[in-house]
Amino acid sequence: MTQAFAYRGKGVLTAQSGTRVGSGAYKATKDFARGDILCSTLCSVSIGCELACKILAWLSVPGKFASIVVLKGVCHGSTKFRDMSPLQICSAN
């Protein structure tokens, strides 16, 4: 029973990370096409963090939970900074 819950949690994390990787890739492509280095770099950082989370979810390593929390925080932070509307750093889409 516990193993089933563990696999379900890993599956949900993998699916959510996959969604964010796809969204980040779309935004990064648009930013690269516009020649916006800052925003495309922020999207690339977000994609890298999400890919690392997907890999860590399925590995058995010490400190896995803390690593995933930090990576998710960096991912969300870079995405939010990119999408900040008051500063109009990048286009929101």
ROZAMI-450606 format. One record per residue: residue in three letters; x, y, z of N, C-alpha, C in turn. Coordinates in steps of 0.02 Angstrom, whole numbers, plus 50000, padded with zeros to 5 digits. Layout:
<atoms>
alaXYZXYZXYZ;...
</atoms>
This chain:
<atoms>
met500414994050000500005000050000500435006350000;thr500955006450042501385012350045501765013349980;gln501975007849950502335008349886501895011249832;ala501255009649832500795012349783500725019949790;phe500695022249853500665029449865501305032949842;ala501865029749854502505032649833502545033349757;tyr502335028149722502345028449648501845033649622;arg501275034149655500775039049633501045046149643;gly501385047449699501675054049711502225055649661;lys502635050649645503155051649595502855053049527;gly502325049549511501985050549447501685057549441;val501385059849495501085066549495501635071849488;leu502185071049524502745075749519503035075749449;thr503095069949419503365069449351502905072849301;ala502255071849309501775074949263501775082549270;gln501795084949332501795092149344502435095249317;ser502995091949327503635094549301503625094549225;gly503335089449195503285089149123502875094849094;thr502335096549129501925102249107502325108649110;arg502695109649164503085115749172503675116049122;val503955110249106504485110149056504205112248988;gly503625109648971503305111548907503145118848904;ser502865121548958502705128648960503335132948956;gly503855130848992504485134548991504815134348923;ala504775128548889505065127948823504705132548773;tyr504045132948779503665137448736503875144748746;lys503905146748810504095153648826504825155048805;ala505265150248816505965151248798506045151948723;thr505675148048685505705148448612505475155348588;lys504925157848618504695164448599505195169848617;asp505505169148676505995174048699506625173948656;phe506865167948639507455167348595507305170448527;ala506695169348501506515172048436506505179748437;arg506315182548494506305189848501507005192648515;gly507465188248531508145190448548508215192848620;asp507755190848662507745192848732508165187948773;ile508775189748787509245185248821509055184048894;leu508855189248930508685188549001508105183749011;cys507565184848975506965180648985507075173548961;ser507435172748906507565165948882508025162248931;thr508475165748962508915162549012508505160549074;leu508045164749096507625163049153507195156949137;cys506935156549077506555150649058506995144449055;ser507595145149032508055139449028508245136949098;val508335141549145508465139549215507875135749243;ser507275138149229506665134849252506615127749223;ile506755127049160506725120449127507245115749158;gly507845118249170508365114049200508185111649270;cys507885116049310507675114149377507125108949375;glu506655109749330506115104849325506365098049301;leu506825098049254507105091649232507485088249288;ala507845092149328508195089149385507695086249436;cys507135089649445506615087049491506335080449465;lys506215080049400505955073849371506445068049383;ile507085069449375507585064149384507645062349458;leu507675067349502507745066049573507155062249602;ala506555063249575505965059949601506035052349598;trp506385049849549506435042649539507085039649565;leu507535043749590508165041249618508105040449694;ser508485036049721508515035149793509165038249819;val509125044649837509715048249860509555051749926;pro510045052649969509915056250032509805063650017;gly509345066550054509195073650045508765075149984;lys508425070049958508035070849897507475076049906;phe507115075649961506555080149972506785087449975;ala507325088650012507585095450018507825098049950;ser508145093749912508385095749846507805097549799;ile507275093549801506695094949759506365101449780;val506325102649845506025108949869506425114949844;val507075114549849507505120149827507435121149751;leu507465115649713507405116149641506725118949619;lys506195116749652505525119449637505495126849654;gly505795128849709505805135949728506165140149676;val506745137749653507115141449601506715141749537;cys506395136249519505995136049459505415141049462;his505035140849516504465145349522504695152649527;gly505245153749563505505160549570505725163549503;ser506085159549464506315162249399505725163349351;thr505225158949355504635159849312504245166049334;lys504155166949399503785172749423504155179249407;phe504815179149414505205185149398505145186749324;arg505145181649282505075182749211504385185649194;asp503875183349229503185185449214502955191549254;met503405194749291503195200549332502915205949287;ser502285207849300501975212849257502155220049277;pro502265221849342502415228749356503055231249323;leu503555226949317504185229049286504185228149211;gln503725224249185503695222849113504365220449087;ile504665215849123505315213149103505245209349038;cys504765204949036504645200948976503895200848963;ser503705198748905502985198048894502735192148935;ala502135192448960501875187449005501745180748970;asn501705180548906501555174348871502165171448841;
</atoms>
